[in-house]
Amino acid sequence: MDQLINLLANEEVIDVDEESFLLFAQDIPSNNLGMLNPRAPSVEISINDHEYIIHQSPALLSSHRAGGTTGAVLWKITPLFAEWITNPSNPLWTTALLSQTSTVAELGTGISALVALVLAPSVRHYIATDQEYVRKLFRTNLDANASVPVSSNNNSKAKSKSKASKSKSKPTTAKPVTNISFTTLDWETDQAASLKECMDLDETHGEEEGEGDEDKGFDLLLSCDCIYNEALVAPFVRTCAELCRLRPAYVAESGELRERRRPTVCIIAQQQRSPDVFETWLREAMREFRVWRLRDDVLGEGLRSGSGYLVHLLLVRDR
């Protein structure tokens, strides 16, 4: 795990105020609220040299639904993050934290299913979570893109079709999208502990490693642009911590602790909006996690410092 962190991240974040100052003192481009095209019923996205059509609901976005409507459209950071997470040079892949045997969970997936569509073919199982109102359009977007061939991790830019440029990629054989599950998870009311029960899998990491016990955890927990409402920060962080603690990194043996399996890595991507909300999230996160900000040379042009986006890596603290 130390090797992964050294490849991915800057020094560990220790001071909330210092981290916030470093990030918000620089010039940040205006991304408005961060929606790609909120008035369009659908948008076309090119990632890894493949086209995806994402259906949206502008009417739902502008409604007064209790509990929020922000998941009803595609946000600008999502295609950039989808491209980054599937890049073969990403240390998550080169250190084998992500592989064809990995299980991945996403919080606040929204209607687009975009990260799931791009990443799921390269892993064992992908669980997308959000509120119930997202389910119908999420399934629509899975079905609409079910026949799209997936290229395994290349360096092409993720852009809307109107700005798309040709790029080189090497198509590879990939799993169908049938390994994607959607389940509702409300950070304020639902229990995160039962999340993996929605996966119809017989084998477990524990059995594969000869440990004889079930692994109820995940290799990777993702969240893309879910930090914007200060009131939801505490339940969001609590949910992240509960999910990460489903896989204890250490087990007691003969009175000593030994490393059993890699802990769940949590990757949080967000748009820079309010420094107050960011500080609230970071302060809350550091109570439960150790936190690192990912390096610019790892993130690339689309997500690096000054882009208006941030990506942090979190490892849950021992209780």
KAWOBEL-V551196 format. One record per residue. N is the residue number from 1. PHI is phi in radians with two decimals (999 if undefined). Layout:
n=(N/N)
phi=(PHI/PHI)
//
This chain:
n=(1/2/3/4/5/6/7/8/9/10/11/12/13/14/15/16/17/18/19/20/21/22/23/24/25/26/27/28/29/30/31/32/33/34/35/36/37/38/39/40/41/42/43/44/45/46/47/48/49/50/51/52/53/54/55/56/57/58/59/60/61/62/63/64/65/66/67/68/69/70/71/72/73/74/75/76/77/78/79/80/81/82/83/84/85/86/87/88/89/90/91/92/93/94/95/96/97/98/99/100/101/102/103/104/105/106/107/108/109/110/111/112/113/114/115/116/117/118/119/120/121/122/123/124/125/126/127/128/129/130/131/132/133/134/135/136/137/138/139/140/141/142/143/144/145/146/147/148/149/150/151/152/153/154/155/156/157/158/159/160/161/162/163/164/165/166/167/168/169/170/171/172/173/174/175/176/177/178/179/180/181/182/183/184/185/186/187/188/189/190/191/192/193/194/195/196/197/198/199/200/201/202/203/204/205/206/207/208/209/210/211/212/213/214/215/216/217/218/219/220/221/222/223/224/225/226/227/228/229/230/231/232/233/234/235/236/237/238/239/240/241/242/243/244/245/246/247/248/249/250/251/252/253/254/255/256/257/258/259/260/261/262/263/264/265/266/267/268/269/270/271/272/273/274/275/276/277/278/279/280/281/282/283/284/285/286/287/288/289/290/291/292/293/294/295/296/297/298/299/300/301/302/303/304/305/306/307/308/309/310/311/312/313/314/315/316/317/318/319)
phi=(999/-1.05/-1.08/-1.07/-1.12/-1.09/-1.32/-1.65/-2.10/-1.31/-1.08/-1.03/-1.31/-1.97/-2.10/-1.09/-1.11/-1.15/-1.10/-1.13/-1.10/-1.03/-1.47/-1.70/-1.37/-1.46/-1.21/-2.09/-1.11/-1.37/-1.88/0.92/-1.28/1.92/-1.45/-1.26/-2.75/-1.18/-1.63/-1.51/-1.20/-2.72/-2.32/-1.92/-2.18/-1.91/-2.34/0.94/1.16/-2.22/-1.68/-2.19/-1.85/-1.97/-1.48/-2.16/-2.35/-1.02/-1.14/-1.15/-1.03/-1.55/-1.38/-1.89/-1.06/-1.15/1.74/1.76/-2.39/-1.14/-1.40/-1.40/-2.39/-1.47/-1.84/-1.04/-1.23/-1.10/-1.09/-1.12/-1.19/-1.07/-1.15/-1.13/-1.21/-1.79/-1.25/-1.12/-1.51/-1.06/-1.00/-1.03/-1.55/-1.21/-1.67/1.17/-1.13/-1.80/-2.77/-1.18/-1.76/-1.38/-2.00/-2.24/-2.15/-2.21/-1.72/1.11/-1.16/1.26/-1.35/-1.22/1.06/-1.19/-1.12/-1.08/-1.07/-1.41/-1.60/-0.97/-1.08/-1.79/-2.22/-1.37/-2.66/-2.25/-1.93/-1.74/-2.28/-3.03/-1.35/-1.06/-1.10/-1.38/-0.97/-1.08/-1.26/-1.03/-1.15/-1.03/-1.26/-1.08/-1.15/-1.14/-1.98/-1.10/-1.64/-1.29/-1.18/-1.91/-1.60/-1.39/0.94/-2.22/-1.77/-1.21/-1.42/-1.59/-2.47/-1.20/-1.05/-1.12/-2.05/-1.16/-2.17/-1.21/-2.52/-1.59/-2.62/-2.12/-1.05/-2.33/-1.21/-2.48/-1.22/-1.26/-1.34/-1.21/-1.64/-1.84/-2.00/-2.03/-2.48/-1.33/-2.63/-1.64/-1.09/-1.52/-2.17/-1.65/-1.59/-1.37/-1.10/-1.66/-1.04/-1.27/-1.16/-1.36/-1.52/-1.60/-2.21/-1.57/-1.51/-2.34/-1.05/-1.04/-1.18/-1.10/-1.57/1.33/-1.61/1.27/-2.17/-1.40/-1.63/-1.60/-1.76/-2.24/-1.32/-2.47/-2.03/-2.06/-2.61/-2.15/1.02/-1.92/-1.91/-2.64/-1.98/-1.04/-1.19/-1.68/-1.08/-1.08/-1.14/-1.12/-1.12/-1.07/-1.11/-1.01/-1.14/-1.09/-1.20/-1.16/-1.40/-1.16/-2.10/-1.16/-1.35/-2.28/-2.32/-1.33/-2.55/0.97/1.39/-2.09/-1.71/-2.19/-1.23/-1.70/-2.69/-1.05/-1.22/-1.16/-1.62/-1.91/-2.01/-2.00/-1.89/-2.71/-1.53/-1.32/-2.15/-1.66/-1.09/-1.14/-1.16/-1.06/-1.12/-1.07/-1.12/-1.12/-1.11/-1.17/-1.11/-1.25/-1.26/-1.85/-2.29/-1.52/-2.26/-2.27/-1.63/-1.25/-1.31/-1.07/-1.20/-1.46/-1.35/1.44/-1.07/-1.21/-2.12/-1.23/-0.95/1.59/-1.38/1.63/-2.21/-2.30/-2.35/-2.13/-1.87/-2.20/-2.18/-1.14/-1.38/-1.19/-1.35)
//
